[in-house]
Amino acid sequence: MKDTREFIAGLNDLGIKIWTDGDKLRYKVPKSHESLRKKIRSELSARKADIISYLDQNRVARTKHDTIPPRPRECQPVPSPAQQRLWFLSQLEGMNAVYNVVSVYRLVGLLDENALRQALRDLVRRHDSLRLTFPTREGAPRMVKGAEYDPLTVEPNTPPEKSGGPGNAAPAVPDEATARWVNRNAGTPFDLAEGPLFRVHLLNRNDKDHVLVVNIHHIISDAWSMEILVRDICLLYNAYAAGRVPSLDPPSAGYLDYAAWKQDRLGQADHLRRYWMEKLAGAPSLL
């Protein structure tokens, strides 16, 4: 008789899914194996207690393994392999804007600059990845968390005395000038050693027409993180603009916590190698 792990693995090979629902055991049989339903029900009934125990133990193990703990104070995390690659390319190619991650937004309507500035300052305080720099030490990159800063720069545009008066929009900045301004800010390279690696530029084309350029280096960002940053900016800005104190839940882990956790995981390579050797035992040499 197969042990519980082998039995569950056999079901998975057949595309049969099993899961727990409280103290009940649920399963789903694909139509291609409908003829096995009765036999599977009988087997699951006979093994129910062992299967539920096995699934619960694996769930706890996965949760423990995947939860990112706070970084020990004495731990000095190193840049990830991807960050080391980007640092190496910057050393090889020199400063350039190839790895700038740029988002451009057209904001229509009255804009509360003070609320936007406060939201961005809070964002930098909230996400430690935005305060990272990567200086070179003994020929290798170090990852250093710097002080908080104000990432917003407002482009001086139309002085108040040249506005159209109360209730009237200021003269608009021509589209050609706006495009040049966007390209100039998007194409300005970052200094990985000095930072900061996150910049926001605001151009007020007129009182109700604004362009926001968000520029961040790829070494501290990707598509997923950009979604989180944009979401947080919106939540923070809306709160400050409405005169409320933002109430965002603190991040479950900072980037430096993740980096230390990843470093520890990579140190367990031998364990992972043994796991996959066992999983792939008997597999054909050519797939």
Buried (B, 14 or more C-beta within 10 A) or exposed (E): EEEBEEBBEEBEEEEBEBEBEEEEBEBEBEEEBEEBEEEBEEBBEEBBEEBBEBBEEEEEEEEEEEEBEEBEEEBBBBBBEEBBEBBEBBEEEEEEEEBBBBBBEEBEEEBBEEBBBBBBBBBBEBBBBBBBBBBEEEEEBBBBBBEBBEBBEBBEBBEEEEBEEEEEEBEBBEEEEBEEBBEEBBEBBBBBBEBBBBBBBBBBBBBBBBBBBBBBBBBBBEEEBBEEBBEBBEBBBBBBBEEEEBEEEEEEBBBBBBBBBBBBBEEEEEEEEEEEEEEEEEEEEEE
